Amino acid sequence: MHKNILHGDYTSYRTIKQLKLPFEFEYHISADDPVRLVDTFVEEMDLSDLYKTYSRIRKNQATPAQLLKIVLYAAMNNIYSSRKIESACKRDINFMFLLEGAPAPDHATIARFIAIHLNACPRRIMSEMDKIL
C-alpha cells in the first residue's frame, strides 16, 4: 500500500504537485509607488487609540494598522465598497504588500473596522496625519 505523503511546502491538485514558494512583493513594487508612502505613513503614526478600541486581536488576521493601510490606500484609489476592498486584497499586489502576508480580510471585517474602530478615533488619526504631512 502506497501512501501519498506531501511535504508542507507542496500543494497537490489531482496528480500534479506544485512547490509553494514565498512571494516577495518588495521586488515587484517600484520604490516610488504610492503604496510605499501609505505603508510608511501609517507605520509612523501613533495608533494607540485605534488599538484601544479592540478587546482582543486574533492571530493570523490583519492587524488594525494593516486594515488602516488598506482602507487609506483604497480611498486613494476611489474604492469605498468593503466588498471591492476585499476583492482588491485578493487580487492586487499593492494591497497584498500592505497586508504583509496576512490573509485578505472579508468585507464584513473591513466594514466593521470602518464603522466601529476607525470611527471611534477619527480626531486622533487626523491629528497624526497632520503631524506627518
C-alpha positions as CSV (number, residue, x, y, z in Angstrom):
1,M,0.0,0.0,0.0
2,H,1.4,3.3,-1.1
3,K,0.6,6.4,0.9
4,N,0.9,9.8,-0.8
5,I,2.6,12.0,1.8
6,L,3.3,15.5,0.8
7,H,5.7,17.9,2.3
8,G,4.2,21.1,3.8
9,D,5.7,23.3,1.1
10,Y,3.9,21.4,-1.7
11,T,0.3,21.6,-2.9
12,S,-1.4,18.8,-4.7
13,Y,-4.1,19.0,-7.4
14,R,-5.0,15.6,-8.7
15,T,-1.7,14.2,-10.0
16,I,0.1,17.5,-10.2
17,K,2.4,18.6,-7.4
18,Q,3.5,22.2,-7.2
19,L,6.2,23.7,-5.0
20,K,4.9,26.7,-3.0
21,L,7.5,29.4,-2.6
22,P,7.1,32.7,-0.6
23,F,6.3,35.6,-2.9
24,E,8.4,38.7,-2.2
25,F,6.2,41.8,-3.0
26,E,9.1,44.1,-2.4
27,Y,10.7,43.3,-5.7
28,H,7.6,43.8,-7.7
29,I,6.6,47.3,-6.5
30,S,8.7,50.3,-7.6
31,A,10.3,52.5,-5.0
32,D,8.2,55.5,-5.9
33,D,4.9,53.7,-5.8
34,P,2.2,55.5,-3.6
35,V,1.6,52.2,-1.7
36,R,5.0,52.6,-0.1
37,L,4.0,56.1,1.0
38,V,0.9,54.8,2.7
39,D,2.8,52.0,4.4
40,T,5.5,54.4,5.8
41,F,2.9,57.0,6.7
42,V,0.8,54.6,8.8
43,E,3.9,53.0,10.4
44,E,4.9,56.4,11.7
45,M,1.5,57.2,13.2
46,D,0.6,56.7,16.9
47,L,-2.3,54.2,16.6
48,S,-2.7,53.6,20.4
49,D,-6.3,55.0,20.3
50,L,-7.2,52.7,17.4
51,Y,-5.8,49.7,19.2
52,K,-7.7,50.6,22.4
53,T,-11.0,50.1,20.5
54,Y,-10.2,46.3,20.3
55,S,-10.8,44.0,23.2
56,R,-8.5,41.4,21.5
57,I,-6.7,40.9,18.3
58,R,-6.7,37.5,16.7
59,K,-3.6,35.8,15.3
60,N,-3.4,35.1,11.6
61,Q,-5.6,38.0,10.6
62,A,-4.9,41.6,9.6
63,T,-3.9,43.9,12.4
64,P,-5.6,47.3,12.9
65,A,-2.6,49.0,11.3
66,Q,-2.8,46.8,8.2
67,L,-6.6,47.4,8.0
68,L,-6.0,51.2,8.2
69,K,-3.4,50.9,5.5
70,I,-5.7,49.1,3.1
71,V,-8.6,51.4,3.8
72,L,-6.5,54.5,3.2
73,Y,-5.0,53.0,0.0
74,A,-8.4,52.0,-1.2
75,A,-9.7,55.6,-0.6
76,M,-6.7,56.9,-2.6
77,N,-7.8,54.7,-5.5
78,N,-11.5,55.7,-5.2
79,I,-12.5,52.3,-3.8
80,Y,-15.0,52.7,-0.9
81,S,-17.1,49.5,-1.0
82,S,-15.9,46.9,1.5
83,R,-16.6,44.1,-1.0
84,K,-14.5,45.8,-3.6
85,I,-11.7,46.3,-1.0
86,E,-11.9,42.6,-0.1
87,S,-11.6,41.7,-3.8
88,A,-8.7,44.1,-4.2
89,C,-6.9,42.5,-1.3
90,K,-7.1,39.1,-3.0
91,R,-6.1,40.3,-6.5
92,D,-4.0,43.5,-6.3
93,I,-0.3,43.1,-5.4
94,N,-0.3,46.6,-3.7
95,F,-3.0,45.5,-1.2
96,M,-1.1,42.3,-0.6
97,F,2.0,44.3,0.1
98,L,0.1,46.3,2.7
99,L,-1.2,43.1,4.4
100,E,2.3,41.8,4.8
101,G,1.4,38.2,4.2
102,A,-1.8,38.3,6.4
103,P,-4.8,36.7,4.7
104,A,-7.2,39.1,3.0
105,P,-9.9,40.3,5.4
106,D,-13.5,39.6,4.4
107,H,-15.9,42.5,3.6
108,A,-17.6,42.2,7.0
109,T,-14.3,42.7,8.8
110,I,-13.5,45.7,6.7
111,A,-16.9,47.3,7.2
112,R,-16.7,46.6,11.0
113,F,-13.3,48.2,11.1
114,I,-14.5,51.4,9.4
115,A,-17.8,51.6,11.3
116,I,-16.7,50.7,14.8
117,H,-13.0,51.0,15.2
118,L,-12.0,53.8,12.8
119,N,-15.0,56.0,13.7
120,A,-14.2,55.7,17.4
121,C,-11.0,57.7,17.0
122,P,-11.1,59.9,13.9
123,R,-9.7,63.0,15.6
124,R,-6.6,61.3,16.8
125,I,-5.9,59.7,13.4
126,M,-6.5,63.0,11.6
127,S,-4.1,64.8,14.0
128,E,-1.5,62.1,13.4
129,M,-1.9,62.7,9.7
130,D,-1.4,66.4,10.2
131,K,1.8,65.8,12.0
132,I,3.3,63.6,9.3
133,L,2.1,65.7,6.4
